[in-house]
Amino acid sequence: MSNFVFVVDTNKQPLTPIPPGQARRLLKAKQAAVYRRYPFTIILKYAVSSLGIEPRQLKIDPGSKITGLAILQSDKVLWGAELTHRGQQIKNDLESRSAIRRNRRNRKTRYRKPRFINRIRKLGWLPPSLESRVKNIITWVNRITRYVPITGISQELVKFDLQRMQNPEISGEEYQRGELAGYEVREYLLEKWGRKCAYCNVENVPFEV
């Protein structure tokens, strides 16, 4: 797939994306200039009527590490990208900062009573890694809608029923008990993943569920 180039006119109104070859010709003829490097957008040096622009859909496929973005016109994909999230990096940075702060306080400050009143979470609080993911997607959706005339946005929402995937005929008490019947949750998970880390396959280290 060859990503189309975003175009805005001199009034910064979004226009129909154009193929890379046409964008090069406009830049070479001095009829347009580079407006943004990524996503690559050019700005025309004249105004263009926005009448007759065909509808386009922005599709979002969210994931824990990577979110897919695509712009469709009918069944044709005009532009696609993968948005990589920083969730694990944010979690590691916060844990490192917390450890440094705790060590500094233990070394250099006198004892004080715990203060929990300032640790009340606001309504709608999200973990920093998840909040970063949500805001990254919102930022890119807002950015794309500034450069492309988007008429609709859709997001894939999927829920998996692992028991029915393994046995579509399961029902009743058998469905309620499932594979966890007779197992401790921790032992079940350790056995399911072969007593290895589900992410890096490391063995013989303390695990967290």
C-alpha positions as CSV (number, residue, x, y, z in Angstrom):
1,M,0.0,0.0,0.0
2,S,1.3,3.4,-1.0
3,N,0.2,6.0,1.5
4,F,-1.4,9.0,0.0
5,V,-0.2,12.5,0.8
6,F,-2.4,14.8,2.9
7,V,-3.3,18.2,1.4
8,V,-4.6,21.5,2.8
9,D,-5.3,24.6,0.9
10,T,-3.9,28.1,1.7
11,N,-6.7,28.6,4.2
12,K,-5.7,25.3,5.9
13,Q,-8.9,23.5,4.9
14,P,-8.4,19.7,4.4
15,L,-8.7,18.4,0.9
16,T,-8.7,15.0,-0.8
17,P,-5.4,13.2,-0.2
18,I,-3.4,12.8,-3.4
19,P,-0.9,10.2,-4.7
20,P,2.8,10.8,-3.9
21,G,3.6,11.5,-7.6
22,Q,1.1,14.3,-7.8
23,A,2.4,15.8,-4.6
24,R,6.0,15.8,-6.0
25,R,4.8,17.6,-9.2
26,L,3.0,20.3,-7.1
27,L,6.1,20.8,-5.0
28,K,8.4,20.9,-8.0
29,A,6.1,23.5,-9.7
30,K,6.2,25.7,-6.6
31,Q,2.4,25.4,-6.3
32,A,2.7,23.8,-2.8
33,A,5.0,23.6,0.1
34,V,5.7,21.1,2.8
35,Y,3.4,21.7,5.8
36,R,4.2,18.8,8.1
37,R,6.8,16.0,7.9
38,Y,4.7,13.4,9.6
39,P,2.1,12.7,8.7
40,F,3.5,14.1,5.4
41,T,1.2,17.0,4.5
42,I,1.6,19.7,1.8
43,I,-0.1,23.1,1.7
44,L,-1.3,24.6,-1.5
45,K,-0.5,28.2,-2.3
46,Y,-4.1,28.9,-3.4
47,A,-7.6,28.3,-2.2
48,V,-9.7,25.3,-3.4
49,S,-13.4,24.7,-3.1
50,S,-14.2,21.7,-0.8
51,L,-17.4,20.9,-2.6
52,G,-17.8,17.4,-4.0
53,I,-15.3,15.8,-1.6
54,E,-16.1,12.1,-1.2
55,P,-16.8,10.7,2.3
56,R,-13.9,9.0,4.1
57,Q,-13.8,6.8,7.1
58,L,-11.1,6.6,9.8
59,K,-10.7,3.0,11.2
60,I,-9.1,2.3,14.5
61,D,-7.9,-1.1,15.7
62,P,-6.7,-0.5,19.3
63,G,-4.1,-2.8,21.0
64,S,-2.1,-2.8,24.2
65,K,1.2,-2.1,22.5
66,I,0.3,-1.0,18.9
67,T,-2.8,0.6,17.5
68,G,-3.6,0.5,13.8
69,L,-5.0,3.5,12.0
70,A,-6.4,3.5,8.5
71,I,-8.3,6.0,6.2
72,L,-10.7,4.4,3.8
73,Q,-12.6,5.7,0.8
74,S,-15.2,3.1,-0.1
75,D,-13.1,-0.1,-0.1
76,K,-9.8,1.6,-0.9
77,V,-7.2,2.3,1.8
78,L,-5.7,5.7,1.3
79,W,-3.5,5.8,4.3
80,G,-2.4,3.5,7.1
81,A,-0.1,3.7,10.1
82,E,0.8,1.9,13.3
83,L,0.8,3.9,16.6
84,T,3.3,2.4,19.1
85,H,2.4,3.0,22.7
86,R,4.7,3.7,25.6
87,G,2.7,1.9,28.3
88,Q,5.5,-0.3,29.6
89,Q,8.1,2.4,29.5
90,I,5.8,4.7,31.5
91,K,5.2,2.0,34.1
92,N,9.0,1.4,34.5
93,D,9.7,5.1,34.8
94,L,7.1,5.6,37.5
95,E,8.4,2.6,39.5
96,S,12.0,3.9,39.2
97,R,10.9,7.4,40.3
98,S,9.0,5.9,43.2
99,A,12.0,3.9,44.4
100,I,14.4,6.8,44.1
101,R,12.0,9.1,46.1
102,R,11.4,6.5,48.8
103,N,15.2,6.0,49.2
104,R,15.8,9.7,49.4
105,R,13.2,10.2,52.0
106,N,14.5,7.4,54.1
107,R,18.0,8.8,54.0
108,K,17.6,12.5,54.4
109,T,14.3,13.3,56.2
110,R,13.0,12.9,59.7
111,Y,10.2,10.6,60.4
112,R,6.7,11.9,59.6
113,K,3.3,10.4,59.9
114,P,1.9,9.0,56.7
115,R,-0.3,11.4,54.8
116,F,-2.9,9.6,52.7
117,I,-5.4,12.5,52.2
118,N,-3.5,13.6,49.1
119,R,-3.6,10.1,47.5
120,I,-7.4,10.1,46.7
121,R,-7.9,9.3,43.1
122,K,-10.2,11.5,41.1
123,L,-13.3,10.2,39.5
124,G,-12.5,8.6,36.1
125,W,-8.8,7.9,37.1
126,L,-6.9,5.7,34.8
127,P,-3.5,4.0,35.3
128,P,-0.8,6.3,33.6
129,S,0.1,3.6,31.0
130,L,-3.6,3.2,30.0
131,E,-4.2,7.0,30.1
132,S,-1.2,7.5,27.8
133,R,-2.6,5.0,25.3
134,V,-6.0,6.7,25.2
135,K,-4.6,10.2,24.8
136,N,-2.2,9.0,22.1
137,I,-5.1,7.7,20.1
138,I,-7.2,10.9,20.7
139,T,-4.3,13.1,19.7
140,W,-3.8,11.3,16.4
141,V,-7.5,11.2,15.6
142,N,-7.6,15.0,16.1
143,R,-4.5,15.5,14.1
144,I,-5.8,13.4,11.1
145,T,-9.1,15.2,11.1
146,R,-7.3,18.5,10.6
147,Y,-5.7,17.3,7.4
148,V,-8.3,14.9,5.9
149,P,-12.1,15.5,5.6
150,I,-13.3,12.6,7.7
151,T,-17.0,11.9,7.8
152,G,-17.0,9.0,10.2
153,I,-14.9,7.2,12.8
154,S,-15.2,3.5,13.8
155,Q,-13.3,1.5,16.3
156,E,-13.0,-2.3,16.6
157,L,-14.2,-3.6,19.9
158,V,-13.6,-7.3,20.4
159,K,-14.3,-9.6,23.4
160,F,-13.1,-13.2,23.4
161,D,-14.8,-16.1,25.1
162,L,-11.9,-18.6,25.3
163,Q,-14.1,-21.4,26.6
164,R,-16.4,-21.3,23.6
165,M,-13.4,-21.0,21.2
166,Q,-12.1,-24.2,22.6
167,N,-15.5,-26.0,22.9
168,P,-18.5,-24.2,21.1
169,E,-20.9,-26.7,22.6
170,I,-20.1,-26.0,26.2
171,S,-23.0,-24.8,28.4
172,G,-24.6,-24.9,31.9
173,E,-22.6,-26.0,34.9
174,E,-19.7,-27.1,32.8
175,Y,-19.4,-23.6,31.3
176,Q,-19.5,-22.0,34.8
177,R,-16.8,-24.2,36.2
178,G,-14.5,-24.2,33.2
179,E,-10.8,-25.0,33.4
180,L,-10.3,-23.3,36.8
181,A,-12.3,-26.0,38.6
182,G,-10.0,-27.6,41.2
183,Y,-7.1,-25.2,40.5
184,E,-5.7,-22.3,42.4
185,V,-5.5,-19.3,40.0
186,R,-1.8,-18.9,40.3
187,E,-1.0,-22.6,39.7
188,Y,-3.4,-22.6,36.8
189,L,-1.7,-19.7,35.1
190,L,1.8,-21.1,35.8
191,E,0.8,-24.4,34.2
192,K,-1.0,-22.7,31.3
193,W,2.1,-20.7,30.3
194,G,4.5,-23.6,31.0
195,R,5.9,-21.9,34.1
196,K,7.5,-19.2,31.8
197,C,7.0,-15.5,31.5
198,A,4.1,-14.9,29.1
199,Y,6.1,-12.0,27.5
200,C,9.8,-13.0,27.4
201,N,9.7,-16.7,28.2
202,V,12.2,-16.4,31.0
203,E,12.2,-19.3,33.5
204,N,13.2,-20.0,37.2
205,V,12.4,-16.5,38.5
206,P,9.7,-15.2,40.8
207,F,6.5,-14.5,38.8
208,E,3.6,-12.1,39.3
209,V,0.1,-12.9,38.3
